[in-house]
Amino acid sequence: MQHVVIVIHLMLVIALIGVVLLQKSEGGGLGIGSTAGFMTSRGTANVLTRATAILAGLFFVTSLLLSILAGLNRKPSSILQGGPAAPTAPGPNAPLNPGGILNQLQGTPAAPPAAPATPAGPQVPQSK
């Protein structure tokens, strides 16, 4: 369904561009030329003007329809639930990457992580 609406939308775009380019320029866009033909009966009742209005209306309708169709398949999701948990930072006594990618590429078995040494009590900093 969405592909059909896209094709119709693109055909409307091409037709709208063609109809706008076929219209006579009044030359007043940048202050150039006169505005003698502005708001005459011939200018407002022109076939190209009506075709432009109809094509513009259809363009807006297909644009709204495409946005509605795009929103139908969207499912609500939460960034707080699901997915793997973020990796945690290693502690201060943790070894630096014992089973890293370099060890895996070399074919050596990864060293088991060493348990951090627990201090017996508060430690006093030693001056050197």
C-alpha positions in Angstrom: 0.0 0.0 0.0 2.8 2.4 0.9 4.6 1.8 -2.3 1.5 2.6 -4.4 1.0 5.9 -2.5 4.7 6.8 -3.0 4.4 6.2 -6.8 1.3 8.4 -6.9 3.0 11.0 -4.8 6.0 11.1 -7.1 3.7 11.4 -10.2 1.9 14.3 -8.5 5.3 16.0 -7.8 6.4 15.7 -11.4 3.0 17.0 -12.7 3.0 19.9 -10.2 6.5 20.9 -11.3 5.5 20.8 -14.9 2.3 22.8 -14.4 4.1 25.5 -12.4 6.8 25.8 -15.1 4.2 26.1 -17.8 2.5 29.1 -16.2 3.3 32.6 -17.5 5.6 34.6 -15.4 4.3 38.0 -14.3 7.7 39.4 -13.7 6.9 40.9 -10.3 8.8 38.4 -8.1 11.8 40.6 -7.5 10.2 43.9 -8.3 11.0 43.6 -11.9 8.3 44.4 -14.5 4.8 45.7 -14.0 1.8 44.3 -12.2 -0.8 45.2 -14.8 -2.0 41.6 -15.1 -2.3 41.1 -11.4 -5.8 39.9 -10.2 -7.5 40.1 -13.6 -10.3 37.7 -14.4 -8.1 35.9 -16.9 -5.3 35.4 -14.3 -7.4 33.9 -11.6 -9.6 31.7 -13.7 -6.8 30.2 -15.7 -6.8 26.5 -16.2 -3.2 26.2 -15.2 -3.9 28.0 -11.9 -6.7 25.6 -11.1 -4.6 22.6 -12.0 -1.9 23.9 -9.7 -4.3 24.2 -6.8 -5.8 20.7 -7.4 -2.3 19.1 -7.7 -1.1 20.9 -4.6 -4.1 19.7 -2.6 -3.5 16.1 -3.8 0.1 16.5 -2.9 -0.8 17.5 0.7 -3.2 14.6 1.0 -0.7 12.0 -0.2 1.9 13.5 2.1 -0.4 13.1 5.1 -1.3 9.6 4.0 2.3 8.6 3.8 3.0 10.0 7.3 0.1 8.1 8.7 1.1 4.9 7.0 4.7 5.3 8.3 3.4 5.7 11.9 1.2 2.6 11.8 4.0 0.1 11.9 5.9 1.9 14.7 5.9 0.2 18.0 6.5 2.0 21.3 9.8 1.2 22.8 11.7 2.2 26.0 15.3 2.9 26.2 15.3 1.9 29.8 14.2 -1.7 29.3 15.6 -4.5 27.2 19.0 -5.0 25.7 22.2 -6.1 27.3 23.5 -4.3 30.3 26.3 -1.8 29.9 29.8 -3.1 30.9 30.9 -2.1 34.4 34.2 -0.5 35.1 36.9 -2.7 36.6 38.0 -2.1 40.2 41.3 -0.4 41.1 43.1 -3.8 41.6 41.7 -5.5 38.5 44.2 -6.8 36.0 44.5 -5.0 32.7 42.5 -7.0 30.1 43.7 -10.6 30.9 41.6 -12.2 28.2 41.9 -9.5 25.6 41.5 -9.8 21.8 45.3 -10.0 21.3 45.5 -13.1 23.5 42.6 -14.7 21.6 44.2 -14.0 18.3 47.5 -15.5 19.4 45.7 -18.6 20.5 46.9 -18.5 24.1 44.4 -19.3 26.8 43.1 -16.3 28.7 44.5 -16.1 32.3 41.8 -16.3 34.9 41.2 -13.0 36.7 43.0 -12.8 40.0 41.0 -12.0 43.1 41.8 -8.6 44.4 43.7 -8.6 47.7 41.6 -7.5 50.6 43.5 -5.2 53.1 43.4 -6.3 56.7 42.6 -2.8 57.9 43.1 0.8 57.0 46.3 1.5 55.3 48.5 4.5 56.0 50.2 6.0 52.9 54.0 5.5 53.0 56.3 8.4 52.1 59.2 7.7 49.9 
